Amino acid sequence: RHYQTKHSMPSNDLLAQTALSQGSTLLIFGPAMDWMFSQRWVNTYEFTDIRAFHFLLLSCILAMGVNFSQFLVLGKFSAVTFQLMGHLKTMLVLLLGWYFFGGVVTVTQTMGMFLAIGGMVGYGVTTAPTKKVEVAPNDEEMASAEMLKTPSNLDRVNGGGK
């Protein structure tokens, strides 16, 4: 919100203004990071199975969907809610990776997921407004309330009138 207020821009415009610099940074540093961690360039990957390409394509489509959904919610929710959505996204990535690719979910990851879920539930419970239970008035109470609203009765209740 600070930069939105400072530059008098809606959240989506601010995000669009930073997209070029973020994309350029990723384009420059992404391949270098791949080389540092895998000792291979990203363009030397050999597709031995068409399913690998399909999963790559599916991954790109899902990433675009996630980024688009962030455009939709940015600025409409609080920073804490946005952060909680980020934690939920991370948990989904871990669980779907385990489900689709047979990955191993470690004890630390499991504990982190339960901690994140506990934090989300705790946040929801502490920030939820308390609901007051309203009892509907019965017919006699409604009739006496309507009678008090008539002008002649209001004068008597307020000490004026006849």
C-alpha positions, -999 to +999 in steps of 0.1 A: +000+000+000+029+024+007+040+025-030+004+026-042-002+057-021+032+073-028+027+070-066-011+073-066-015+041-086-038+011-083-021-022-074-024-037-108-008-007-125+021-007-100+026-044-106+026-039-144+052-011-140+076-034-122+070-065-144+097-055-170+124-051-144+114-083-126+113-103-159+147-089-170+162-098-137+149-133-140+161-136-176+196-126-166+200-144-133+178-175-139+201-193-162+232-185-141+214-199-110+206-230-129+242-234-139+253-228-103+230-255-088+229-282-116+261-276-136+240-276-167+224-249-188+186-250-190+186-253-228+206-285-228+178-306-212+169-336-233+133-344-236+134-382-236+097-386-230+068-365-243+052-365-209+081-344-195+072-317-221+035-320-212+043-315-175+065-285-184+036-270-204+011-277-176+035-262-151+038-230-172+000-228-176-006-232-138+021-206-130+004-182-153-029-189-135-013-183-101+002-150-113-031-139-128-049-147-096-024-126-077-033-097-100-069-102-091-065-102-053-036-077-050-049-046-032-083-062-024-071-080+007-048-072+036-011-080+035-016-108+060-043-124+039-021-122+009+008-138+028-015-166+040-025-172+004+012-175-005+016-201+023-014-221+009+002-220-026+035-233-012+016-262+005-003-270-027+030-271-047+045-295-022+015-318-020+008-318-057+045-325-064+044-354-041+012-367-056+021-363-093+059-370-092+062-394-062+084-370-043+092-374-007+075-351+018+099-348+047+090-345+084+101-309+083+079-301+054+050-318+070+055-299+103+058-267+083+025-274+065+007-281+098+022-250+113+010-229+083-025-244+086-026-238+123-016-202+117-043-198+091-069-212+114-057-192+143-057-160+123-092-167+111-104-173+146-088-143+162-099-118+134-134-131+128-160-107+142-180-120+171-215-127+161-243-115+184-273-138+186-304-117+180-337-130+193-367-122+171-393-102+190-427-119+195-460-104+183-468-087+216-435-069+217-439-058+181-474-045+188-463-025+219-433-011+201-456+001+172-480+016+197-452+036+213-442+051+179-476+068+174-474+106+179-499+108+208-481+080+227-447+095+221-458+127+237-470+108+268-438+087+270-416+118+267-435+137+293-454+161+270-489+160+256-522+156+275 
